[in-house]
Amino acid sequence: MFANSRPIRSPQAAPHPRLREVVLRHLAAPYRRPPSAAGERAFAAVAARLAAAPFVLDAGCGTGAGTLALARASPDRLVLGVDKSTARLAKARRALAAVAVDNVVLLHCELVDFWQLAAAAGLRCVRQYLLYPNPWPKSEHLRRRWHAHPVLPAILALGGEIELRTNWRIYAEEFAAALCLAGWHATATAFAPATPLTPFEHKYAASGHALWRCVAQRGGGVGSRE
Ligand SMILES: C[S@@+](CC[C@H](N)C(=O)[O-])C[C@H]1O[C@@H](n2cnc3c(N)ncnc32)[C@H](O)[C@@H]1O
């Protein structure tokens, strides 16, 4: 069932020619879109718990298998899984109810809202994972990729080490380039997981896709806050 995923097809064979321009514009100007009322309500329900100590974020957690694995790997940290899909989160909640793990919180929230609200509240992550986000491989969809979205400054403000995984090399390369423009240290490399961390990683690895990872830390450059 899992080994039949098609590789990503895109007219883009290299990082987008407008990536630098778009990223620098986002870094220079605050994102003015107000969060939705639903996002505000969802965030309010977890804000106090998240403010207690830097936490691990699984952004786009899907059915939560990766969130659970991250929680087991960091039992002393709260691990927050955020997703906009009620169906996937319902599956995640069923899986979590069957195990004895008490450091996971699952949140139904649009990530754009979450990142904006969390940054505005001054919250801090110890680590953020963006595991197999929708790649938006059409060139005209550049701004939907997280690194070229106007929410990028909020993602960076939340901080911690950031790890992106994808089965599209260009996404990882663009992500690394965007974070370098913000003054972060970031590199994109191919990797082969010994044990898949998430269902999508499992599916892509079983389908023979090359997998890519970008790991980024805040640096001391122009875009840095430290
Ligand atoms: C390709 S799946 C990856 C799921 C999981 N991380 C994995 O690797 O198995 C992408 C997930 O991101 C979620 N997602 C996409 N855009 C989102 C957004 N703007 N806000 C919240 N969740 C989002 C989708 O609902 C989906 O569950």
The ligand as a Tripos MOL2 file, in Angstrom:
@<TRIPOS>MOLECULE
LIG
   27    29     1     0     0
SMALL
NO_CHARGES

@<TRIPOS>ATOM
      1 C1          2.0650   15.5440    3.6290 C.3       1 LIG1
      2 S1          1.2700   15.5640    5.1860 S.3       1 LIG1
      3 C2          2.6240   15.1340    6.2880 C.3       1 LIG1
      4 C3          2.1150   14.6220    7.6020 C.3       1 LIG1
      5 C4          3.2100   14.1720    8.5730 C.3       1 LIG1
      6 N1          4.0690   15.2750    8.9370 N.3       1 LIG1
      7 C5          4.0130   13.0410    7.9750 C.2       1 LIG1
      8 O1          5.1750   13.2710    7.6120 O.co2     1 LIG1
      9 O2          3.4950   11.9320    7.8830 O.co2     1 LIG1
     10 C6          1.1180   17.3100    5.4630 C.3       1 LIG1
     11 C7          0.2410   17.6430    6.6630 C.3       1 LIG1
     12 O3          0.2700   19.0370    6.8670 O.3       1 LIG1
     13 C8         -1.0280   19.5000    7.1490 C.3       1 LIG1
     14 N2         -1.1050   20.8890    6.7060 N.ar      1 LIG1
     15 C9         -0.8590   21.3650    5.4690 C.ar      1 LIG1
     16 N3         -0.9960   22.7100    5.4440 N.ar      1 LIG1
     17 C10        -1.3410   23.0870    6.7010 C.ar      1 LIG1
     18 C11        -1.6530   24.3170    7.3030 C.ar      1 LIG1
     19 N4         -1.6180   25.4430    6.5820 N.pl3     1 LIG1
     20 N5         -1.9720   24.3420    8.6100 N.ar      1 LIG1
     21 C12        -2.0120   23.1850    9.3340 C.ar      1 LIG1
     22 N6         -1.7410   21.9750    8.8120 N.ar      1 LIG1
     23 C13        -1.4090   21.9240    7.5210 C.ar      1 LIG1
     24 C14        -1.9490   18.5690    6.3580 C.3       1 LIG1
     25 O4         -3.2600   18.5390    6.9040 O.3       1 LIG1
     26 C15        -1.2170   17.2490    6.4880 C.3       1 LIG1
     27 O5         -1.6460   16.5140    7.6040 O.3       1 LIG1
@<TRIPOS>BOND
     1     1     2 1
     2     2     3 1
     3     2    10 1
     4     3     4 1
     5     4     5 1
     6     5     6 1
     7     5     7 1
     8     7     8 2
     9     7     9 1
    10    10    11 1
    11    11    12 1
    12    11    26 1
    13    12    13 1
    14    13    14 1
    15    13    24 1
    16    14    15 ar
    17    14    23 ar
    18    15    16 ar
    19    16    17 ar
    20    17    18 ar
    21    17    23 ar
    22    18    19 1
    23    18    20 ar
    24    20    21 ar
    25    21    22 ar
    26    22    23 ar
    27    24    25 1
    28    24    26 1
    29    26    27 1
@<TRIPOS>SUBSTRUCTURE
     1 LIG1         1 GROUP 0 **** ****
